[in-house]
Amino acid sequence: MRIVFSTGDIHGIGPEIILKSVLALPSGDDLYVAAGSFKALEFYRDRLRLPVELRQLDGPEAIATISPEPGVLHVLSVAEPESINPGTRSARAGEIAMRSLATAATLCRDGLCDALVTAPIHKEAIALAGYRNTGHTDFLADFFGVTSQIMLFVDPVSGLKVALATIHEPLSKVPELVRTMDMDGFFTSLAGSMRRDFQLDSPRIAVLGLNPHASDGGVMGDEEATVIRPAIERLAGAMRIEGPFPADGFFGAKRYRDYDLIVAMYHDQGLLPFKVLAFDTGINVTLGLPIVRTSPDHGTGFDQAGRGTASERSFLEAAKLAATIARNRKQTI
């Protein structure tokens, strides 16, 4: 598989964790390429004394002519900064991050790469650069013209998987979004992704309620009775799906161990327990795109940038999973 990395915000830990991952990834048939700033990767390699050989590509077409080599990272330069200032926010860093992302997505769209792993971007920096996207997920959805993207979080150590029914939305908007979304289509798409991307023929899916205590029979809201439970009942004959469960008791009793996938209704309901359980190893996977995309489940880490203390574990696992999903998809074609 040919895996492309976007370099993310060059003032954060993205370049560092990419370089460390290149040293840790198993040698084999998978080829790793970075699209972004050659200068930034070179800066952090030299500053942190990481024994990675960087080779600059002449253009996208050159990817088809190179082979995997341990400790070597091929780089397609997209844009370069005048200076590099670890731990700072800047419009130029935001611009380079987004140009890196767009180029890496194009490489996958055009079939030159099989999967994309994105290093962290900073929302304020990309806003300074004039972008109005809230993050990778909605940028890629716009780029590919997709409206049904799903955010999935995976812990390769425990096997825990958490999907979000709504993504980066204010809490005030979540109830209406839940009431109006195509819940049947959402669950069906998730089950299909579990079969195709993770080779789970009959995934066990648990659905959390929206309201406290899953509304306690309608005492605290009615979305469970009017939207969530009816969808589960309609699909129960076609897939293994249960709920809605009260979120607090579900995680407190460790019931997540009994299921292949947990569906949360909003961001913090799913991400708070997930990050408690898998902070260092968690991976973000965007489902519903025509390409494979994974990322580490953490931010730019400006407070650690340039110090050599950033952990590459999440990015490393994201790269491994990207290759696995790409391989699984090719097997099902």
Beta strands, then each sheet from edge to edge (+ up, - down):
strand 1: 2-6
strand 2: 31-36
strand 3: 53-56
strand 4: 72-77
strand 5: 115-118
strand 6: 150-154
strand 7: 161-164
strand 8: 204-208
strand 9: 240-245
strand 10: 261-264
strand 11: 283-287
strand 12: 292-296
sheet 1: 3+ 4+ 2+ 1+ 5+ 12+ 11- 6+ 7- 10- 8- 9-
end
